[in-house]
Every structure is written in structure tokens, then in C-alpha cells.
């Protein structure tokens, strides 16, 4: 079997080219392991761990966003060389660019649990990277049991508390734009 040429643009560009969502799950685990090894070789404890790999329960848009964050993380900490070029059969492709418009509306409650947990974990990583013991932990995302035993209003309030925390301590950059498939809206009960 002939070796496939690498996908141009998977390294070095600010973002992956349109059509690439992310590496396939097994390849992504391999890439993350290579990044962790490169991080350890640098012996610099100020470098946080790379974003998690994976696809479990994530939308296409969220997978692409997480892959972009991984590439940005590698560039930020000078570890891009640890990511090898990926061939076509090692990536998940989509025929059309993933697009969407942010969703602020009066029925918006909070991010879906998978997105909310990702944001919460990102806030924790950013707080840890700052290393300031005076900064408290962010309000915990209401996922799992927190989700099961909370009302729409409790979820909305906790999300707003988390956003206010990020604003107060300078972490708003860690909260990405949210799109339709990332959010929960109150059901329309006018029936």
C-alpha cells in the first residue's frame, strides 16, 4: 500500500484547513502522548498539560475547537515539533466547514454538560497555570448529579456565577463562543 501524502496545513498554520475536524481517536491519543513526552523533556513545570484528546459525546464543532486548542497550545509552549504531520486516513474530515452563530437569547440556560465540563476544566487549568493562591476555584459546573438534581434556574444561575468569576479574575478568554449545539435552552412550555 502506497504511503499517503500528509495533509497540508495540519502543522504551522494558525488553524487547521477547512475540512479537517480532528485526528481519529487513536491518533489523537498518540499525538497527546507525544505532547506530554515533549512537555516532560522540557522540564518546565510552568507548562500546563495539553488539552484532553477525545471525541466521546462531543459534537463535530466541539471536536474541531478542541483540536485547534491543542495546536495553539503546542505553538504557545514551543512544542509543535512533537506533532507529526497527519495523513488523510488519520483525520476526520467534513465536506463543509463547521460554522454557526453564537446563541445568546432569553431562553438560554447554560452550556450542555459536555461543553460545560470542558469550559470548567479549562478554567481550572488557567487558574493553575497562573499559580496565584488568592484566586479561588471557579464555581463548579452542574453536570452529572448536579445536572440531574437542579432546575433550569439553578443551572442558569450557576453558569452566570461561573462567567462572573471568569470576568472578576481575568479568565474570560478561557470561555469560548457557544453555538446552538453547545447550549441548553428552556423548553417552550406554551403548549
N, C-alpha and C positions, 0 to 999 in steps of 0.2 A: 504494500500500500504506500503510495507516494505521500511524502510529508506535506501537509497543507501549509501555505504561507501564513505568517502571522497577520492578524487583523491590524491594519494601520490605524494609529491613533489610540491604541489601548494604553500606551505609555507616553508621557511627555506633554500631551495636550491638556489644557485646563479641565476638560471634561471628556468622557468617552464619546465617540462619534454617535450620532443618531442611529438607532437600530440596535445598539448593544445595551442590554438591560444589566447583566452582571455575569460573572463566571457561573458555570454549572456548580451545584453544591459541593461536590467532591473537590473540584478545582479550587473553589473559594476557600475551603478549609486548608488546602495546601498553600495557597497564597498567604493566608493569615498566619500559618505556622512559619513561613519564610520571613514574614514581617516581625513576628515575635523573636525569632532567632537573630535577625539583624538588630533588633532593639537591644537584646541581651549583649550582643557583641560590642555595642557602643558603650555599654556600662554607664549609661546616663540615667539615673533614677528619676530625673525630671520629665522624661518622655513617658507619657501615659500609654496604656495599652491601646492597640488599634481597635477601631470599631469592630463589633462582632460580625462574623460571617453567617450567612444562612438565608433561608427562604421560608422557613416554617411559618405559615399563616400570614405571610406578607403579600401585599399587592405588588403588581409589576412596578408601579411608580415608587413604592417604598423600597423595593429591592434596588432599583436604579439609584435612588437617592443614597442608600447605604453604600453602594459601590463607589459612587462619586466621593462620598466622605472618606472612604478608605484610601482612594487615590490622593485626595487632598491631604490626608493625614500623613501619608508616606512622603509627599513632597515637602510638607511643613517640617518634618523631622529629618529630612535628608536620607530617606530610606527607599526612595523609588527604585533604586537599582536592585532591590530584593524582589521586585515583582517582574517575573519573566513575561515576555510577550505571549499573548494567548492566541491560539489558533481558533478557527471558526467552529470546530466541533467542541470547543471547551467553553463557549459562551452561550448565553441565552439571548436570542435575537428577537426583535419585534419588527414587524413590517412598517409600522408607522411610529413616529416619535411619540413619547408619552407626554401628554400635555394635560392641562387642567387649570381651572381658575380657583384662586383662594375662595373659601366659603365662609365669610362672616355673614350670619343672618340671625334674626331674632329667635329662631328655633335651635340654634347651635347650642350643644350641651358641652361636649368635650371631645378629645380625640378617641378613636376606637382603642380598645385595650392594647393591641399590639403596637400601635403608633405611640400611645401614651407611655407605655413602658419604655420604648426606645428613647423618647424625649427625657423621661425621668433618669434613665441610665446615663444619657448624655450630660444632663445637668450634674449628676453625681461625679462623672469623670472630670468635667470642667472645674467643679469645686475642688476636687482632689488635686488637680494639676496646679491650681492657684496656690494651694498649701497654706491658706490663711485659717487658723483655728477659730477665728472670731466669726467666720461665716457659718451659720447653722446649715444643717441638711435641708434640702428643699422639701416642701410638703409631698408626702408620698402619693403616688398615683393610685387611684382607686381601680385596681384590677383584681382579678381572681375573686376572693371573698369580699374584698372591698367593693367590687362591682356588683356582686350578687346581692349584697345587703345594703345597697344605697339607693336613694331616689334620684330622679333626674336632677332635682335642685341641688342635692348634696354633691353630685358629680360636677355640675356646673360650678358650684362654689369652690370645690377643691381645685378644679382647673384654673379658675381665676386666682386663687391663692398661689398656685404654682407660678402663674405668669407674673403676678405682683412680686413674688420672691425673686424671680429672674431679673425683673426690672430693678428692684432695690439693690441687688448685689452685682449687677452688671453682667448677667448671663443671658440676656435676651437673644444674643447671636446664636445660642445653642437651641433655640426653638425654631424649627423650620416652618415654612408656609404649610398650611394644611389644605388638602384638597378634598373633594367630595367623597372619595373612597377611604379617606383617613379619619372622617369625623362621624359623630353621632348627633342626630338632630331629634328633638322631641317628636314623638309620633303625633300626627294630626288627629285629634280626638273629636273633631266636629262631625262625626257620623252619628 
